[in-house]
Amino acid sequence: MNKDWNLITRTIIPIINQPSPAPGVESAFGLGDINPTVFLSPKNSGKLLWGVGPTMTFPTATESLLGNGKWSAGPSIVVLTTPGHWVIGVLANNQWSFAGWGKKSVNALLVQPFVNYNFPHGWYVTSAPMITANWEAASDERWTVPIGGGVGKIIKIDKLPINNSLQAFCNVVTPQHSGADWQLRFQVQFLFQK
C-alpha cells in the first residue's frame, strides 16, 4: 500500500468432494463457499510478522451440502515467524452470518496453526490443520480437531509462483453425529505479488 504497510489478500475457492457419511445420505461434489480474507500488515514488523483484517464468506456453493447459504463476516489475525528453514505461525478468525437463505445461523471459529520445513528446490514438509468450532451447535457437535500433515512444492510457471501441497489428517475430535473421521486436502495456491 505504501512504505509502511502491506495489503495481503488470501482467497479460498474450495472444490469439495463430500462422500456419503452414512447409507441413505447424499454425497456431493462441486464448488464450496468462497472465503476471501484481507490482512493489513506492517512492512517492518521485525522477526514476528503479523496482519489483521476482515474475513468473509460468500454463499457460492453449487450444492447445498457444500455450503451454508449464508453471507458471513468477522475479524481475522495471522502471526508468523521464519527462523532459518522454518515457517511457524497461526491464523485465526471468527465469522457470524448476517444474511442469506440458509436455515442455520453461522457463528464459527477457525484456528489454523501451521509449520513448514523448507528444503532446496521448492520442496517442504508441512502441517496446517484447520481446527474449527461451530458455536451454534450442541457441545458434542461443536469441535473438529485434526492431526496430520503432508508435503508440498513451489513451482514457477513463467514468473508466477504456484504453491502445491497434499496433506492428510485424522480428526481426533469430530462432531459425534455428523463429523468425518479424516480429511484429505490438495491445495493449489497462486502467489501474486505487486
C-alpha positions as CSV (number, residue, x, y, z in Angstrom):
1,M,0.0,0.0,0.0
2,N,2.8,2.4,1.0
3,K,6.3,2.4,2.5
4,D,4.9,1.4,5.9
5,W,2.0,-1.1,5.2
6,N,1.4,-4.2,3.1
7,L,-2.1,-5.3,2.0
8,I,-2.2,-9.1,1.8
9,T,-5.2,-11.0,0.4
10,R,-6.0,-14.7,0.8
11,T,-9.0,-16.1,-1.1
12,I,-10.1,-19.7,-0.7
13,I,-12.1,-21.1,-3.6
14,P,-12.9,-24.7,-2.4
15,I,-13.7,-27.5,-4.8
16,I,-15.2,-30.2,-2.5
17,N,-15.9,-33.9,-2.7
18,Q,-18.2,-34.8,0.1
19,P,-18.7,-38.6,0.2
20,S,-21.8,-40.0,1.7
21,P,-21.2,-40.2,5.5
22,A,-23.8,-43.0,6.0
23,P,-26.1,-45.2,4.0
24,G,-29.0,-43.2,2.6
25,V,-27.2,-39.9,3.0
26,E,-26.4,-37.9,-0.2
27,S,-22.9,-37.3,-1.5
28,A,-21.9,-34.1,-3.3
29,F,-19.1,-32.6,-5.5
30,G,-18.6,-29.0,-6.6
31,L,-17.7,-25.5,-5.6
32,G,-18.0,-24.6,-1.9
33,D,-18.5,-21.1,-0.4
34,I,-15.8,-18.7,-1.4
35,N,-13.8,-17.2,1.5
36,P,-11.7,-14.0,1.0
37,T,-9.6,-12.5,3.8
38,V,-7.7,-9.2,3.7
39,F,-4.8,-8.5,6.0
40,L,-3.2,-5.2,6.8
41,S,0.4,-5.8,7.9
42,P,3.3,-3.5,8.8
43,K,6.3,-3.7,6.4
44,N,8.9,-3.6,9.2
45,S,7.5,-5.7,12.0
46,G,10.8,-7.4,12.8
47,K,11.1,-11.2,13.3
48,L,7.4,-11.6,14.2
49,L,5.2,-10.9,11.2
50,W,1.5,-10.2,11.8
51,G,-1.6,-9.0,10.0
52,V,-5.2,-8.2,10.9
53,G,-8.3,-7.6,8.8
54,P,-11.7,-8.8,7.8
55,T,-12.7,-12.3,6.6
56,M,-15.9,-13.0,4.7
57,T,-17.8,-16.0,3.3
58,F,-19.9,-15.7,0.2
59,P,-22.7,-18.3,-0.4
60,T,-21.4,-19.7,-3.7
61,A,-21.7,-23.4,-3.2
62,T,-23.1,-25.3,-6.1
63,E,-24.7,-28.0,-3.8
64,S,-26.5,-27.3,-0.5
65,L,-24.3,-29.9,1.2
66,L,-21.1,-27.9,0.2
67,G,-22.1,-24.6,1.8
68,N,-24.3,-23.0,4.4
69,G,-26.3,-20.5,2.2
70,K,-25.2,-17.5,4.4
71,W,-23.3,-14.3,3.9
72,S,-20.9,-14.2,6.9
73,A,-18.0,-11.9,8.1
74,G,-15.7,-11.3,11.0
75,P,-12.2,-10.4,12.2
76,S,-9.1,-12.4,11.3
77,I,-5.5,-12.3,12.5
78,V,-2.3,-14.1,11.4
79,V,1.1,-14.2,13.3
80,L,4.2,-16.0,12.0
81,T,7.9,-16.2,12.2
82,T,10.6,-17.6,9.8
83,P,13.6,-18.8,11.7
84,G,16.0,-20.5,9.2
85,H,14.3,-23.0,7.1
86,W,11.1,-23.0,9.2
87,V,7.8,-21.1,8.9
88,I,5.8,-21.2,12.1
89,G,2.6,-19.4,12.9
90,V,-1.2,-19.4,13.4
91,L,-4.2,-17.9,11.6
92,A,-7.4,-17.4,13.4
93,N,-10.8,-15.9,12.7
94,N,-14.5,-16.0,13.8
95,Q,-17.4,-15.3,11.5
96,W,-21.1,-14.5,12.1
97,S,-23.8,-14.7,9.4
98,F,-25.8,-11.6,8.6
99,A,-27.9,-12.6,5.6
100,G,-28.7,-15.5,3.2
101,W,-31.2,-18.2,2.6
102,G,-29.6,-20.9,4.7
103,K,-31.7,-22.2,7.7
104,K,-28.9,-22.2,10.3
105,S,-27.1,-19.1,11.6
106,V,-23.3,-19.1,11.5
107,N,-21.0,-18.4,14.5
108,A,-17.9,-20.2,13.5
109,L,-14.3,-20.2,14.8
110,L,-11.3,-21.3,12.7
111,V,-7.8,-21.7,14.2
112,Q,-5.1,-22.9,11.8
113,P,-1.6,-23.4,13.3
114,F,1.0,-24.1,10.6
115,V,4.5,-25.3,10.5
116,N,6.7,-25.8,7.4
117,Y,10.2,-27.0,7.0
118,N,11.6,-25.9,3.6
119,F,14.1,-28.0,1.6
120,P,16.1,-27.0,-1.5
121,H,14.4,-26.8,-4.9
122,G,11.0,-25.6,-3.5
123,W,10.1,-28.8,-1.5
124,Y,8.7,-28.7,2.0
125,V,7.0,-30.7,4.7
126,T,4.1,-29.1,6.4
127,S,1.3,-29.4,8.9
128,A,-1.6,-26.9,8.8
129,P,-4.7,-28.4,10.4
130,M,-7.9,-26.4,10.4
131,I,-9.3,-26.6,13.9
132,T,-13.0,-25.4,13.9
133,A,-15.8,-24.7,16.3
134,N,-19.4,-24.3,15.5
135,W,-20.7,-22.1,18.4
136,E,-24.3,-22.7,17.3
137,A,-24.0,-26.5,17.7
138,A,-24.5,-28.6,20.8
139,S,-21.3,-29.2,22.8
140,D,-20.8,-32.8,21.4
141,E,-21.2,-31.5,17.8
142,R,-19.1,-28.3,18.2
143,W,-15.4,-29.1,17.6
144,T,-13.3,-30.6,14.8
145,V,-9.6,-31.1,15.7
146,P,-7.4,-32.7,13.0
147,I,-3.9,-34.0,13.4
148,G,-1.7,-34.8,10.4
149,G,0.4,-33.2,7.7
150,G,2.0,-33.7,4.3
151,V,4.3,-32.4,1.6
152,G,4.4,-29.5,-0.8
153,K,6.4,-28.0,-3.7
154,I,6.6,-24.5,-5.1
155,I,6.9,-24.4,-8.8
156,K,7.1,-21.4,-11.3
157,I,5.2,-21.0,-14.5
158,D,6.9,-18.1,-16.2
159,K,7.4,-15.8,-13.2
160,L,4.2,-16.9,-11.3
161,P,5.0,-19.0,-8.2
162,I,2.4,-21.7,-7.6
163,N,2.4,-23.5,-4.2
164,N,1.1,-27.1,-4.4
165,S,0.6,-29.3,-1.3
166,L,-1.1,-32.5,-0.3
167,Q,-2.0,-33.1,3.4
168,A,-3.9,-35.9,5.2
169,F,-5.5,-35.5,8.7
170,C,-7.1,-37.8,11.2
171,N,-9.9,-36.0,13.1
172,V,-9.1,-36.8,16.7
173,V,-12.2,-34.7,17.8
174,T,-15.2,-34.6,15.5
175,P,-18.9,-33.9,15.8
176,Q,-20.4,-37.2,17.1
177,H,-23.4,-37.4,14.7
178,S,-22.2,-35.6,11.5
179,G,-18.3,-35.5,11.6
180,A,-15.8,-37.1,9.3
181,D,-13.1,-39.4,10.6
182,W,-10.4,-38.0,8.3
183,Q,-9.7,-35.2,5.8
184,L,-7.6,-35.1,2.6
185,R,-6.6,-31.6,1.4
186,F,-5.0,-31.0,-2.0
187,Q,-4.2,-27.3,-2.3
188,V,-3.0,-25.1,-5.3
189,Q,-2.1,-21.5,-4.4
190,F,-1.3,-18.8,-7.0
191,L,1.1,-16.3,-5.3
192,F,0.7,-12.9,-6.9
193,Q,2.9,-10.0,-5.8
194,K,3.0,-6.4,-6.8
